């Protein structure tokens, strides 16, 4: 691989020249040759990896996070509770997920049956709710179900459905004034009592026994 070299001869002057010159003299004087590929000297002389010699050669990037197995760490730095690497854990989990219990039992000689736990029952309840919701949605999407308008027509067309007569419309407007008082305005015509036909009777009227007011007049008045 091609090694580029540089001559450090013009870096002795200026700021920090004495220290840099002392480093050059320790390397062999102002005409010393420093190779970027070698880790010698301070980091300011360590350059990036060199380009490939031919365009067909791939550029290998710098690996700042090298893979170190768990057993290569000192016990004072890393003492794993689970002595397997990440790749081993992923491969074993994939094998357990994508394999049948019979295949695992034939391969390892151990058959694993998970006991039902609280999480299992909660997940099963969620699954039952989801399936029930889907089935009910499919049933409702079939069509042909009676709606409110069908029930309304059935009830109102029955023989025992009460009807409102013309007299009751006038009497209700006169007796229940909250429909007029909701959007109250000082309208002289709107304040008038609605016209009531002569001899109008309310078939739903509550029977009231008429009594002489003189019986309780002394209770409601000072005179």
C-alpha positions as CSV (number, residue, x, y, z in Angstrom):
1,X,0.0,0.0,0.0
2,X,1.3,3.5,-0.8
3,X,2.7,5.4,2.1
4,X,2.8,9.1,1.9
5,X,5.5,11.0,3.8
6,X,6.1,14.6,4.7
7,X,9.1,16.6,5.7
8,X,8.6,18.7,8.8
9,X,10.9,21.7,8.4
10,X,8.7,24.8,8.5
11,X,7.0,24.1,11.8
12,X,9.8,25.2,14.1
13,X,8.8,28.9,14.1
14,X,5.8,30.7,15.5
15,X,3.7,29.8,18.5
16,X,5.0,26.7,20.3
17,X,8.1,26.5,18.1
18,X,10.4,25.5,20.9
19,X,8.4,22.5,21.9
20,X,7.8,21.4,18.4
21,X,11.5,21.9,17.5
22,X,12.5,19.8,20.5
23,X,10.1,17.0,19.2
24,X,11.7,17.3,15.8
25,X,15.2,17.0,17.2
26,X,14.2,13.9,19.1
27,X,13.0,12.4,15.8
28,X,16.3,13.3,14.1
29,X,16.4,17.0,13.4
30,X,14.4,19.3,11.0
31,X,14.8,17.0,8.1
32,X,13.3,14.0,9.8
33,X,10.6,12.0,7.9
34,X,7.3,11.2,9.7
35,X,5.0,8.5,8.3
36,X,1.3,9.0,8.9
37,X,0.7,5.3,9.1
38,X,2.8,4.8,12.2
39,X,1.4,5.7,15.6
40,X,4.5,7.7,16.8
41,X,4.4,11.1,18.4
42,X,1.5,13.2,19.5
43,X,-2.0,12.8,17.8
44,X,-1.4,15.9,15.7
45,X,1.0,13.8,13.5
46,X,-1.3,10.9,13.1
47,X,-3.2,11.2,9.8
48,X,-6.3,9.5,8.4
49,X,-6.0,6.2,6.6
50,X,-4.4,6.4,3.2
51,X,-6.4,6.1,0.0
52,X,-6.2,2.9,-2.0
53,X,-3.5,2.4,-4.6
54,X,-6.0,1.6,-7.3
55,X,-9.7,2.6,-7.7
56,X,-10.7,-1.0,-7.5
57,X,-9.4,-1.4,-4.0
58,X,-12.1,-0.7,-1.4
59,X,-11.5,2.0,1.3
60,X,-11.5,0.4,4.7
61,X,-13.1,2.8,7.2
62,X,-11.6,3.4,10.6
63,X,-13.2,1.2,13.3
64,X,-13.5,3.3,16.4
65,X,-15.7,0.7,18.2
66,X,-13.9,-2.6,17.7
67,X,-15.7,-5.8,18.7
68,X,-14.3,-7.2,21.9
69,X,-15.7,-10.5,23.2
70,X,-16.9,-10.6,26.8
71,X,-14.2,-12.9,27.9
72,X,-11.5,-10.5,26.6
73,X,-12.5,-7.9,29.2
74,X,-10.8,-7.9,32.6
75,X,-13.0,-9.2,35.4
76,X,-12.7,-5.8,37.1
77,X,-14.1,-4.0,34.1
78,X,-16.8,-6.3,32.8
79,X,-18.1,-9.4,34.6
80,X,-21.2,-10.5,32.6
81,X,-24.1,-12.1,34.4
82,X,-25.1,-13.7,31.1
83,X,-22.0,-15.2,29.5
84,X,-23.1,-15.1,25.9
85,X,-22.5,-12.5,23.2
86,X,-25.2,-10.5,21.5
87,X,-25.0,-12.5,18.3
88,X,-25.4,-15.7,20.3
89,X,-28.4,-14.4,22.1
90,X,-30.0,-13.2,18.8
91,X,-29.4,-16.6,17.1
92,X,-30.8,-18.6,20.0
93,X,-33.8,-16.3,20.3
94,X,-34.5,-16.7,16.5
95,X,-34.1,-20.4,16.8
96,X,-36.5,-20.6,19.7
97,X,-39.1,-18.4,17.9
98,X,-39.0,-20.0,14.5
99,X,-38.6,-23.6,15.6
100,X,-41.2,-26.1,16.7
101,X,-41.0,-27.5,20.3
102,X,-40.6,-31.0,18.9
103,X,-37.6,-29.9,16.8
104,X,-36.0,-28.3,19.8
105,X,-36.6,-31.3,21.9
106,X,-35.1,-33.6,19.2
107,X,-32.1,-31.3,18.9
108,X,-31.3,-30.5,22.5
109,X,-33.2,-33.3,24.4
110,X,-35.2,-30.8,26.5
111,X,-38.9,-29.9,25.9
112,X,-39.8,-26.5,27.2
113,X,-43.4,-25.8,28.2
114,X,-44.1,-22.4,29.6
115,X,-46.4,-22.3,32.6
116,X,-49.4,-20.0,32.4
117,X,-48.8,-16.7,34.2
118,X,-50.7,-13.5,34.7
119,X,-49.2,-12.0,31.6
120,X,-50.4,-15.0,29.6
121,X,-54.0,-14.7,30.9
122,X,-54.0,-10.9,30.2
123,X,-52.8,-11.5,26.7
124,X,-55.4,-14.2,26.2
125,X,-58.1,-11.8,27.4
126,X,-56.9,-9.2,24.9
127,X,-57.0,-11.8,22.2
128,X,-60.5,-12.8,23.0
129,X,-61.6,-9.2,23.1
130,X,-60.0,-8.6,19.7
131,X,-61.6,-11.6,18.1
132,X,-65.0,-10.8,19.5
133,X,-64.8,-7.2,18.2
134,X,-63.8,-8.4,14.8
135,X,-66.7,-11.0,14.7
136,X,-69.2,-8.4,15.8
137,X,-67.9,-5.9,13.2
138,X,-68.3,-8.5,10.5
139,X,-71.8,-9.3,11.7
140,X,-72.8,-5.6,11.7
141,X,-71.3,-5.1,8.2
142,X,-73.6,-7.8,6.7
143,X,-76.5,-5.3,6.4
144,X,-80.2,-5.8,6.7
145,X,-80.4,-4.8,10.4
146,X,-83.3,-2.7,11.5
147,X,-82.4,0.8,12.5
148,X,-84.2,3.5,14.5
149,X,-86.5,4.5,11.6
150,X,-87.8,0.9,11.3
151,X,-88.6,0.7,15.0
152,X,-90.2,4.2,14.9
153,X,-92.4,3.2,12.0
154,X,-93.4,-0.1,13.8
155,X,-94.3,1.6,17.0
156,X,-96.1,4.7,15.6
157,X,-98.2,2.6,13.2
158,X,-99.5,0.4,16.0
159,X,-103.1,0.6,17.3
160,X,-102.1,1.6,20.8
161,X,-99.8,4.5,19.8
162,X,-101.2,7.8,21.3
163,X,-101.7,10.6,18.9
164,X,-101.6,14.4,19.4
165,X,-104.7,16.3,18.5
166,X,-105.0,19.9,17.4
167,X,-106.4,21.0,20.7
168,X,-103.4,19.5,22.5
169,X,-101.0,21.5,20.4
170,X,-102.6,24.7,21.4
171,X,-102.9,23.7,25.0
172,X,-99.3,22.6,25.3
173,X,-98.1,25.9,23.8
174,X,-100.2,27.8,26.3
175,X,-99.4,25.7,29.4
176,X,-95.6,25.1,28.8
177,X,-94.2,28.5,28.1
178,X,-90.5,27.5,28.3
179,X,-90.3,27.1,24.5
180,X,-91.2,30.8,24.2
181,X,-89.0,31.9,27.1
182,X,-85.9,30.2,25.7
183,X,-85.3,32.9,23.1
184,X,-87.3,35.6,24.9
185,X,-87.8,39.0,23.1
186,X,-90.1,41.9,23.8
187,X,-92.5,41.0,21.0
188,X,-96.0,42.1,21.7
189,X,-97.6,39.6,19.4
190,X,-95.5,36.7,20.6
191,X,-96.5,37.4,24.2
192,X,-100.2,36.9,23.5
193,X,-101.9,33.8,24.6
194,X,-102.4,31.4,21.6
195,X,-105.9,31.0,20.2
196,X,-107.8,28.1,21.8
197,X,-110.9,26.8,20.3
198,X,-114.2,26.9,22.2
199,X,-114.7,23.9,24.3
200,X,-111.2,22.5,23.8
201,X,-110.5,19.5,26.0
202,X,-107.3,17.7,26.9
203,X,-107.7,14.0,27.0
204,X,-104.5,13.6,29.0
205,X,-105.4,16.2,31.6
206,X,-104.9,15.3,35.2
207,X,-108.2,15.5,37.1
208,X,-108.1,18.3,39.7
209,X,-110.7,18.6,42.4
210,X,-111.8,22.2,42.6
211,X,-112.0,23.7,46.0
212,X,-113.0,27.0,47.5
213,X,-109.9,29.3,47.9
214,X,-111.4,30.7,51.0
215,X,-110.4,27.5,52.8
216,X,-106.7,28.4,52.6
217,X,-106.8,32.1,52.0
218,X,-105.8,32.8,55.6
219,X,-102.6,30.8,55.1
220,X,-101.3,32.6,52.0
221,X,-102.4,36.1,52.7
222,X,-102.0,38.6,55.5
223,X,-105.7,39.8,55.0
